[in-house]
Amino acid sequence: MAERKRRQATKIKFEVSRSGIGGIAVVCFCIFLWMFLFGVWTGQSLLKPEPPVVTGFDSGSVPQEATVIEFDESKKSKP
């Protein structure tokens, strides 16, 4: 039988100079700073309390003859 020739795995090499490493570090720092500032801005806008709801209801304007609804105890459902 004929032997199969195995291909040797090609290895990939990256060669980066010191200034290249510095440039990559600066870019990563800027990206992380941007994401931090964006996260702070988003968090503040999400956690910001909303203004109170104004209904125009005056607590002193309830008439005295307001009807009170009473529930019949016999109509309650028993568990």
C-alpha positions in Angstrom: 0.0 0.0 0.0 1.1 3.4 -0.7 1.6 5.7 2.2 -0.3 8.9 2.3 1.7 12.0 2.6 0.7 14.1 5.6 0.6 17.8 5.2 2.3 19.6 8.0 0.0 22.0 9.8 0.9 25.5 8.7 1.6 27.7 11.7 0.5 31.3 11.6 2.9 33.9 13.1 2.2 37.4 14.0 5.1 39.7 14.4 4.3 43.1 16.0 6.7 45.8 16.9 6.7 47.6 20.2 5.0 50.6 18.6 2.4 48.3 17.1 1.7 46.8 20.6 1.4 50.3 21.9 -1.1 51.3 19.2 -3.2 48.3 19.9 -3.2 49.1 23.6 -4.3 52.7 22.9 -7.1 51.5 20.6 -8.3 49.0 23.3 -8.1 51.7 26.0 -10.3 54.1 23.9 -12.8 51.3 23.2 -13.0 50.4 26.9 -13.3 54.1 27.9 -16.1 54.6 25.3 -18.0 51.6 26.6 -17.6 52.7 30.2 -18.9 56.2 29.4 -21.8 54.8 27.3 -22.7 52.4 30.2 -22.7 55.2 32.7 -24.9 57.4 30.5 -27.3 54.5 29.9 -27.5 53.6 33.6 -28.2 57.2 34.6 -31.0 57.6 32.0 -32.6 54.2 33.1 -32.4 54.9 36.8 -33.6 58.5 36.5 -36.8 59.0 38.5 -39.8 60.0 36.5 -41.7 63.2 37.5 -44.8 62.6 39.6 -48.1 62.0 37.8 -50.5 64.9 38.0 -54.1 63.8 38.0 -55.8 67.1 38.8 -57.5 65.4 41.7 -58.1 67.7 44.8 -58.3 65.7 48.0 -60.8 68.2 49.5 -63.3 67.9 46.6 -64.7 64.5 47.5 -68.5 64.9 48.1 -69.8 63.8 51.5 -72.6 61.7 49.9 -70.2 59.4 48.1 -71.6 55.9 48.0 -69.7 53.1 49.7 -70.0 49.6 48.2 -70.2 46.8 50.7 -69.6 43.2 49.7 -71.8 40.5 50.8 -69.9 37.9 52.8 -72.0 35.0 51.5 -71.0 35.6 47.9 -67.3 35.1 48.6 -65.8 32.0 47.0 -64.5 29.5 49.6 -61.1 27.9 48.8 
